Amino acid sequence: MTRIAVAGFQHETNTFAPFPTTMELFEQRGGWPELVRGSALFKRFKGLNIPLSGFMEVCTHEIVPILWAGAEPGGYVDQNVFDSIVSEIVEGVQSAQPDALYLDLHGAMVTRTHPDAEAEILRRVRAVAGDDFPIAVSLDLHGNMSRAFFDLSTVVTVYRTYPHVDMADTGARAAHLLDAALQGPVVGAFRQGDYLIPITAQSTEYAPAQSIYAALAAQPGLSCDMTMGFPPADIPDVGPVIFAYARTQDQADAAADAIAGMLAAAEPDFDDRLMTAAEAVAHAMSAPKGPVVIADVQDNPGAGGTMDTTGLIRALVEGGAEDAVLSMLLDPAAAQAAHAAGQGAKINLTLGGGFETYSEPYACTCEVEALSDGRFRFTGPMFGGSDADLGLVASLRIKGSGVTVVVGSKRAQNADQEMFRVVGIEPADHKIVCVKSAVHFIADYKRVAAEIIFAETPGANPCNLEAVPYTQLRSGLRLGPGVPLST
C-alpha cells in the first residue's frame, strides 16, 4: 500500500513585528493548536478547519504522521526553532521511507538566515529523499513564494478564500492533486505578480479578488491557485504568485496566463478601504443601526500585530462613543489585576501600549464587568470546533465612557464572536463592535454586522504600503496598486 508521510509547519512572519517567534509560541495552545507529534495528530486534528485535517480526511493511502507546529503570526522565527522542527520532519521522512510527503505550510515564514524559509524546508527534505520524491504542499493565501520553492515542490494548492474558510478543503485538494501526481507525470507553471496588494484589499468577499478566485476552478488542467502575498515582509519574493498544474505544459501555461491576465487587469480596482480611527468612530456613531464593526487592522495579531495598541480605544473615548465594545487587547497584567480585584471592583489601570513605536499605555479607571479563564471553543466558520486557551481574560468598562474593553493574556486575532462571548458579551447586542483583525473576522461577524469598516491606527501590520520602510524588495515591484516601482 502507498504510504504518505504528513507534517505541518505554519508561520506567517511579519519582519516588522518587534518580537521573535520562539519555541514556546509553537508549543502553547492559543488560537491555534499546540505542537503535536506522531499518532496524536489523528485525534487532535480530526474535523478541524486546518489543511492537515482535510488532507487526512480524504487520503486513501496509509498515513505516516510526523508532526504539526503552528504559531500566531509574529516576528522572525528563531533560527534554532526552525532548525529543530525541520530536523524532526526530515528525520521522520528519512526513518519512515514513505512513498510521498504532504506538507501543511504557510508560505510566508522567514528566519534571519532564510528569507525563503519554505523553500529551505523543501531543500532539506530533498537532500535525504531525492529529487524525484513526490512532495505535495498546501499554502495559505498570503504566501510569499519563490521560483525556487515551486521547483522544489511537486504540486501545490492554496486557500481560495479570505477569510480562510476553506483551509481543510485546500488540504483535501492537495490529497487529490498528489494522487494525480502519483498516477502519472504532472507539469506546472509559475507566474509572479509585479505589484503588492494591501491586506485589507485582498478579501475574496469583495471585488476584484472575488472574481479572480472564482475563476481558478474553471481553468484547464488539474489545478490552478494563487497566493496574494503577505506585504508586511521585507524580502525579495513578496507578493502574488500563481501556480497551475496539468498533464501538458500548454494546459498549465494557459491556466496560469489567464489568471495572471486577470491579476494585471484588476490592479486599479484594489482598494485598501482604510479610514482614520476618528473617522471610523464618527461614522459608526452616525450609523442608523448597529452593530457597526470596526476592524483595528494595523494591530491585527493575525498578521504580526502586537495586539496591545490603544489608538482605537482613545478614538472611541475621545469621540464619545456609546455602547462600544472592543476585543481583545493583549494585557496580561490588566487581566491579572482584574481577577485579583474581582467582579464589580473599580481599579486604576494603564491599558496596553507595550511598544512606544505604536502607542502609549491608556491610563483609566475601569469597572471589572466579567472574568474568564480564557478557555472556550470557537463556533465561527473559520475556526469552528477548535479549542482556544487565551489565559486570564477580563471585561473592563472604562469609567466616564460608553466603552468596554476585553483584555486577555495571549495573542490571537478576533476572527470569532466567541472572543466576546468568553466574558458574556453578545456582539449583536451592541452598536459599535471593535475587533483586532484585518479580514478574517468578516466570516463570522458579517452574520450580525449592519456595516463593516476598516480603521487605520499605528501598528505592526502596515496596510498603507507606501509608508512601509522596505529595503529588500526585488527591483521592479510596485508598492501597491498604481504605486511607483521599487528600485
N, C-alpha and C positions, 0 to 999 in steps of 0.2 A: 504493500500500500504506500502511496505517496505520503511523505512526511513533510509538514510545513512548520518551520520554527517561526514564532511570533514574538515581537518585542516592541516596546514603545518608549520614546524619549522625547518629551514635548517641552519646549520652552520658546516663548516669544520674547526676544531680547530687545529692550529699549536701551540703546547705547547712551542715551542722555539721562537715564534714571540714575539717581545719586546713591545707589546701594547695590552691592553684588548679590548674585543668586547663589546661595550656599546649599550644602547637602541637607541641612536642617529643613529648608523650604521644600525640598523634594520628599523628605521623609514624613512631614506632618500632613495631616488632613486639614484642609481649609475649605475652599470652594471646590477644589479638585481632589480626586482620590490621592491617598498617600502612596509611596513607593511600594510596589507589590512584586514578589518574586515567585517563580515556579508555578506549581499547580494551583496556588491560591488565586491566580488570575481568573480561572474559570468561574469561581463563585463571586469574586469581587466585582467583575465587570459584566456579569450576566444582566441583560436587559437595560443597560445604561446607554445614553446617547453619547457614546465615545467610539471613535473609529475601530479600536480593537474589539469592542463588543460586537459591532456589526460584522466584522470580519469573521470572528469565531462563530457567530450565529449561523452564517450561511456556508462556511467552509465545509466541504465534503471529504476532506482528507484528514489524516491523523495530525493533530496539532501538538507541537512541542513548545510549551510556554517557557520563556526565559525571564523577562521582567517587563514592568511598565513603570515609568517615572515621569511625573509632570509637576511643574511648579507654577504658581501665579506669575504672570509676566513681570519682568523687572530688569535690573541691570545685568551686566555681563555675567554669564555663568562662570563660576570659579573653574580655572583650568583643571585643578585636581579632581573636582567633581565630575567634569566632563570625561576626563581620562578614566576615572573609576567606573562610571556607568557604562561607557562604551566598551571598556575591557570586559565587563560582565557579559555584554551582548556578544562580543567577539568570541569569548571563551565558550559561551553557550552554543554558538554555531559550530565552533571547532569540535566541541565534545559530542554534540548530537549528530553531526554529519547529516543534516536534513537534505531533502531534495530541492528546497526553496526556502526563502525567507520573506516574511511580511514585516514591515516596519511602520509603526504609527508615529510619524514625526510631525513637527510643526512646519518647519521651513524657514523660520526667522531666528534660529538660535545663533548666538555669537559668543565667542570667548575672546579674551585678549589676544590669544595666539591664532585663533581660527575664525576669521570673519565669515567664512563659508562653512559653518560647523556641520551641517547635514552632509555636505559633500565629503567632509573628513570622516564622518561615521561610515559612509559607504566605502571610502578608500581602505579603511581598516578592516572592514568585513571582507572586501575583495582580496586583501592581502593573504587571508587564510582560506577563502572559499573559491577564489579563481574568477577570471573574467567572464566565464560562461554561466556562472551560478545565477539562477533567477532570483531577482530581488524586486518585490512589489512594495511600493511606498504610497501611503496616503498622507496628504498635506492639508494644512489649514489654508483658507482662502487668502490669508495675509502673508503667505510665504514669499521670501526674497530668494529666488532661485537662480543658480548659475548654470552655464552650459556644462561645466564640469559635473555638477550634480546630475543633470539629465543624462550625460554619457555614462555615468557610473550606475544608474538605475536601469532596471529592465522595463517596468511600467509604473505609471504614477496616476493617482486620482486625487482630486481636490474638492473640498467642500464647494457646493454651488449655491449656498445661501449665507446671507449675513443679515440678521443674526443666524448663527450656525445651528439651525435646527436639523440639519442632515448629516451630522458627524457620523453616526452609526451607519447611515446609508452609504456614506463615502467609503467606509471600511468594507462594507458588503460589495460595493462596486470594485474595490481593489481585489477582493477574492475572485470575482468573476473574470476580471482582466488578467489576473495571474493564471487562472485556468486556461484562458486563451493562449497565453504565452507558453504554457506547458504543452499545449496541443500542437503548436507549430510556430514558425517564425513570426515575430511581431516587429514592425519598424515604427519609428517615431519621428515627429517633427517638433522643433522647438523655436519659439519666437519670443523675443524680449521687447517689451514696450519701451518707448522713449520719453515718457513723462510720468511723474508721480501723481498719485491720486490721494487727496486727503482722506483720512479715516472716515470722517463724517459724510463724505461723498460716495463711499463705497457700498452702502447698503443696497442689497438686492430688493428691498422693499420699495425703492424709488428708481425712477429713470436717472441715467441711462443704464445703470448696472442691471436693472431688472430685465431689460430686453436682451442684453448681451448674454447673460447667464441662461435665459430661457432658450437661446439659440444653440447652446452647447450640445444638447441631446440630439438635435436634428442633423448634426454634421455627419458626413460619410465616415466609414471606418469603424473601429472598435470603441473608441473613446476620445473625447475632447474635453479639456478642462483649462481653467485659467486661474492663476493667483492674481490678486490685486496688488500685492506687495504690502510691506509694513513700513511706512515712512519714517517713524522715529528710530531709524537705524542708519548710522553714518558708515556705510560700507559701499563698495563699488556696485554690487549686484542687488541694489534695492529697486523695487518697482514691479510692474505687471509682467507676467510670463505666461505663455500658452504652451500646453502640452497636447499633442494629438498622436494617436496610435492606430495602426491599421495593418492589414496584411500586405499592402503595397505602399511604396513611398508616395506615389501620386495621390492616393487617398489621404494619407496622413498630411501631406503638404496642402492639399485642398482644404481640409478642415482647419488647419492652423491658420492659413492665409485668410479664410473667411472671417474668423474671429478677430484676427489682427486688423483686418479692414474695419470691422465694427468698432474696435477699440480706438482706432485712429479717428474715425468719423465722430465718435462720441466726445472727444476731448472738450469742445466748448460747452458741453452740457453738464459736466461735473461741477457741482456747487457744494461748498463746504457748509452752507446753511448757518454759519455762525452769527450770533449777535452778542453784544456785551452782556455781562451779568445784569447790569442795571436795566438795560432794555428788556431782557428776558423777564425779569421780575415785574416790571411795569406792564408788559404785555400780558403776563399771566393774571395779574390783578384786575386788568380791564376786561378779561375774557368773560363772556356771558355765563359760562358754566364751566365746571371742572369735572374731573381733575385735569389741570394742565400740567403735563410732565416736563420738567426742566432737567436736561442732562448736563452735568458738570463735566464736559467731555475731556478737558485737558488734565483733569485729575482722575482719569479712569484707571483704576488699578489693573484692569484687564488689558492695559497697554503699557504698563510700567509706571503708572502714576503712583504718587506716594499715599494717596487716599486720605491725606490729612490737611489739605489746603482749606483755607477759611474764606476765600474770596466770595463764594456764593452765599455763605452764611451771612457775611457782612452786608451783601447786597439785599438779602431778604429782610434783615432787621432794619437797615437804614432806609429801605424802600417802604417800610411799613406794611410788609406782607402779613396777611391774616390767614389762619388755617393752613399753614405751610409745614410740611414735614420733609426731612432730609435723611437719607440712609445710604451709605453708612460712612461715618467719619472714623478713621483709624486713630484711636486714642486709648491705649490700654490703661494709662494712669487715670484718666477720667472715668473709665468703666469700673476700675477697681475702687476709686473713691466713691462712686455712686453705690456700689454694692456694700461698701463699708458703712455708708451713711444710712442706707435703707430706703425703701419706697416711701415717698411723701416728704422726704427731707429736702431742705434747701441748702445748697452748697455753692461756694465760690470756686470757680474753675477757670483755667486758661485752656481753651479747646484747640487741639490741632496745632498747625503751624510749626512742625518739627524741622522744616527746611526753609531757611530765610529766603532762599532764592525765589520761592513761590508765594509765600505768605507769612504773616506773623500770627502767633497764637491769639485767639479771640478770648479776651477776659470778660466774664459774665457771671451772673448768679443764676443758678438753674434749680428747678424743682425736679426731683427724681420721680418720673411718672411710672416707669416699669423697669423690671430687671429680668435677665435671662442668662442661662448658661451658654447660650450661643449654639446649641445643638438642635438641628432641625433637618427636615427632608425637603428638598426643592420640589416644587409642583409645576413649574412653568414648562414651556415647550422645549427649552434648550437643555436644562439640567435636571428635568423632572425624574424623580426616583433616586437621585444621588443624595447621600447624606453629607451634611456640612457640619463643621465644628469651627466656629469663629471666636471661641473663647468667651470671656465675660462680655456681655452686651447690656447696654442701658439706654433707656429713652429719657431725654432731658429736655424740659421746657425752659427756654431762655426767658428770664424774668423781664417783664415790661414789653414783651413782643408776642406775636402770634406764631412763633417759630419753635418747632420741636426738632431736635437733632438726635438721631440714633448713633451711639458710639459703640465701637467694637474693638476687638483685640487682635484680629488677623486681617490681612489684606485679602479682599475678594470683591470683585465688581458686582454691583447690584443689577443682575440680569433676571431677577426673580422676585415676585412680590413677597415671598416668604422672608426676605431680608427686612421687611417692615413687620410682618405678622409675628416674627420671633419675639417681639415685645408688645404684641396685641394691637398694632396699628393696621387698619384695613385701608389700603391706598385709595380705594374707590370712594371712601367717605370724606376725602379732603379736597380742598380747592386747588392747592399747589403741592405737587409731589416732586421732590428733587432726588435724583439718583446720580451716584458717581459711576458713570458708564458712558460709553460713546454711542453704541448702536445695539449691542446685544439685548439691552433692556426692552427694546421695541417688541420683541416676540411675545413677551408676557404682558407688558403694560399697555400695548395697543388695544387690548381687550377691555380696558376700563378708561383709557385716556380720551378726553374730548379734543385734546391737541397735544402735540409733542414739539418742543423747541430745544435748540442747542445753544448753551451759554458758553462764552469764552472767558475763562478766568485763568490766571497764571497756573501752570502745572507742567509736569514732566512728560506729558503726552502731547507734543505740539501738533495742532491741527491747521494752523496758519503757516503753511510750509515756507513762505517767503521769509519768515522770521527765524527759521531754523539754521543754526550755525554749522552747516555741513562743511566737511573738509576732505572727505574720502570718496565722493561720488565719481562715477565714471564720466568721462568727457562726453558732452552732447546730450546729457539727460536734463530734461526740463523740470524745474522745481514746482510742478503742479500744472494744471491745465492752463495753457496760454502764457506761462511764465517763461522768461528767457532761459536759454541754455546755461548749464553749469560749464565751468571752464577748468 
